[in-house]
Amino acid sequence: MKKNILFITGQFLPYTKSVGGILRVYSFLQTLKKKYSLYLLTGSGAYHGYLGISKKSLKEIKIIYIKSKTKDLTWHPRYLLFGILNFYKLFSNLLYLFSIDYSFFMINQYYKEAIKIIDSNKINYIIISSPPFSLFFLIKKIKLKYPNIKIIVDYRDGWTGRINSASLYIVKKFLRNFVEKKIIKFTNSILVATDLIKKNLSLITKKKIILLTNGFLNTSSKVMPNKSNKTLIGYFGLISDKSNSYRDVSVIYNVLKKNILLKKKYLFYFYGNNNISNLAIKNFSCFKFKKNIPHNKIFLKI
């Protein structure tokens, strides 16, 4: 008989702008689904689609979406305040340390749904993957109610160890030793995505920390020189023309638009979803915007 695993995370398909943020959890699910019965508890929000990932690959996983009691979170006062404060680095770092994030306001809903799933399905293991780190506040409550369930925390990023601002040193020290340290005492295992996270956590816990990195197998292959003027760009999530986006294509656009020679030399094909509002960029002769393709497709002819 298969054992049951409950995954808890903040975002998942199809309610995410970036596949990169959920790809680690997705990979865990694909690896474990043959040997375990899997349940996933996650938030819902704006629909962005499956972003190149096959819907069929999720068929065997029972996904439960948390729906906020507020119909439109975007315009709710507390979410507006959260969004405004996140524009300022000091406040965004402070919010990050205190785990006041997009799941913070729904933590009670997460807890109630988690209890329903545990009681109905005899869950053996719980894996909580963060950020958002507000989900870690579930650990103690669940462990006290169900002491026999093994709880595994997965750090896709660092929590208190990530912030190095001198102005927040005392706050960081307090939260690290009196919040994060006490929370992970209730866990059975700790997974981390990078060696730096492992080093930071080893300063506050003696528990075994397993480094499970995101990455690819090393392969050796000959790279042939590209004589074509065509450049193919595939990506996870959405590209944009917003200046605060790290996928801002206007950076390339601004270089090419005034240079006739470069405009003749380069042609960019973007494969994936986009959020481009500037028609000049959308219709730019050097840019071709295509739909996303399955991520397991290696070769593409154009």
N, C-alpha and C positions, 0 to 999 in steps of 0.2 A: 504493500500500500504506500502510495506517495505521501511524503510529508508536505506540509503547507507552509508557504512563505508569504508574508505580507510586506510589500514594499510601500514606503510612504515617502513622497517627494512633493515639491511645490508646484511643478509644471510638468506636463507631458503632452504628447500628441493627442488631438490636433490643436490644443490650446497653447501654443508656444510660438514665439517669433523666431526662435533659434533652435535648430536641431542640435547644435553644438552643446547647448546647456543640458540636454537630456540624453545625449548619445551614450554616456557612461551607463545610465540606468537601463536604457534600451539594450545595450550589449549584455548586461547582467541577465536581463530577462531572457534573451535569446540563448544564452549559455545554460541557464538553469531549467528552462521549461520542459526539457526531456525527462528530467529526473524528479521534478517537484511540481506541485500544483501551485500556481502563482496568482496572487491578488495584488492589485496596485491601487492605492488610495492617493489621489492627487487633486489639485485645484482645477477649476474650469474658468474660462474667460472669453476673450475675443478669439474667434475661430480663425486659424491661419492655415489649416490643412495639414497634410502629412509630409510635406516638404521633401518628397523623393523617397520616403520610406514606405515599404509595402504594407498595406492594411492587413493583408493576410498573415504577416509575421506576428501580428498581435492577437490573432484569432483565439489562441488557447489561453490567453491571459484575461482574467476577469478584472476589468478596470472600473473603479468606482470614482466618480467625479464629485468633488465638494462644490456645491452651489452656494454662493454667498446669499445671505438673506436680503442684502441690498440689491435691487434690480440693476442699477447702473453704478458700478463701483467708481468709474472714472470721475463722476461728478459728486461723489459723497465727500463731505467736508474733511473727514479724517484722511482720505486718500489724496485729496488735493493738497492738504498740508504736508503729507508724507512726500508727495511729488515735488513740492516747492522746496522743502528742506534738503532734498537730495541733490538739488542743483548746486548747493554750497558745500565745498569739500569738507570743512570742519564738521558740519551737521551730518553730512552723509556718512562720514567715518564714525561719528557718535551713534547714529542710528544703526549702523552695521554692528558696532560693538554690543549694543543693547538688544540686538536681534529684532529691531522694529522694522519689519520688512513686509512684503505683500501677503505673507501667510499669517502674520502676527495677529491680525484682526479676526482670523477665522480658526484660531487654535482650538477653541471649545468644540467647534463643528468637526474638526479633524478627530478630536478625542472621542466624541460620541459615535462617529462613523467607524472608527477603529475598533471600539468596543463591540459594536454590532457584528463586524466581520470576524473578530476573534471568537465571540460566543457562537456564531453560526457555523464556523468552519474549522474549529480546533487548530488554530494557528500554532506552529512549532517555532518559527523564527520570524522576527521582524527586522527588516533592514530599512533604516532611515537615512536617506541620501540628501545632503545639504551642501550649499545654501539652497533655500532660505534656512537660517539657523534657528529661527523661532520654533521649527519643528522638533528641535532637540528638547524643548520643554515638555514634550510628550513622554520622554523616556522614563523619568522617575515615576510619573503617574501610572503608566502602563505596568512598569516593573513591580510596583507595590501591589497592584491589583492582580497581576499574573506573574508571580515569582518564578514559575517554571519555564516561561517563554524566554528563549535566548534572543537578546537584542544586539544587533550589529549596527554600528554607526559608520557611515561612509562620508568622508570629507572630500568632496569634489574640489573644495577650495579651503583656505584657512579661515578660522574664526577670529578669536582674539589675537592669535599670532600673526595675523596679516597686517594689522594696523601698526605703523611705526611712528606716528605723529608724536613729537615730544610734548605737545600741549595736552595730549590725552594719555600720557604715561600713567598717571595715578588711576584714572578710570580703567584703563586696560589691565593694570596690575590687579585691581580689585576684582574685575569681572573674570579674569583668568583664573584666579585662585579661589574665589568664593562662588562662582557661578559655573563656568565651564568645567573646572576640575571636579566639582561635586556632581555635575550631571553625568560625566563619563564614568564615574564610579559605579553607576547602575548598568553599565553596558557589559556585554560578554566579550565582544571583539571590536576592534577598531580597524577600519580600512582607510587608506589615504591615497590620494592621486599623485602626490609629489614627495620627493625626499625632504624638501624644506618643511612641509606640513608635518612630516614624521619627526623631524628634529625639534620643531616647536612643541609638539605634543609630548615628546619624551621628557620635557622639562617639568611637566605637571602631572604625569601619570607613569606608573611602573607597569601598566598593562601592556600586553603584546600588541604592537602596532604593525599591521601588514601593509607593505607598500605594493599597491596594485596600480600601476601607471596606465595612462591612456597612451596608445601609440600603435605602431605598426611593426610587423616583422621586418628585420633587415634583409633586403634582397639586393643582389648585384645584377645590374643590367647595363648594357651600353646605351648611352644617350646619343641619339642622332641629332645633328644640327638642324634647326628648323629654318628652312629657306622661305617659308610662306610668311606673308604679312599678317596672317590670322593668328590671334591669341585666344585660346579657349580658357575661360575662367569659370570654374564650378565652385560652389560655396554652400555652407549650411545657413539656413535662416533667410533673412531679407537683406538685400543691398538697398541703399538709400541715397538721397542727395542732401541729407541733413548734415549740417556742420558738426553736430555733436555725435554723429554715428561713426564708429570705427570701420564701417563699410561704405564710406562716402565716396561715390564715383565721381563727384564733381571735382575731386583732386586731379583725376586724369583728364577730365573734360577741360578744366582751366588751362592745362598745359598744351592740349592739342588744338583748341579752338582758334587760337591766333597764329598758329604756325602751319602754313600751307604744305610745306614739305613733310612735316610729321603726319598731317592728316592723310596724305597720300600713302604714307609708309605703314600705318598701323590700322588694324581692324580688330575690334574686341567683341568676342561672343560671350555674353554672360548667361550662364545656365542656372536658373533658380528663380525664386520669387523676388519681387522688388517692390519698393515703396517710393517711387519717384514721381514727384509732383511737377517738376520743372519740364515743360514740354520741349524746350530747347535741348535738354539733355536726353530726353526720351526719344527724340527724333534726330539726334546727332548722327551724322553719316558714318562716323567711326565706331558707333555702338550698335550691336544687334542683341536685343533682349529675347531670350528663349525660355521656354518652360523648363522646370527642373526635370532631371532624369534620375532613374533609380541609382542609388549610391553604389550598388554592386556592379554597375555597368562600367567597364574599363575603357573600351575603345569607342570612339564616336567619329562618324564620317559627316562632313559638312560640304 
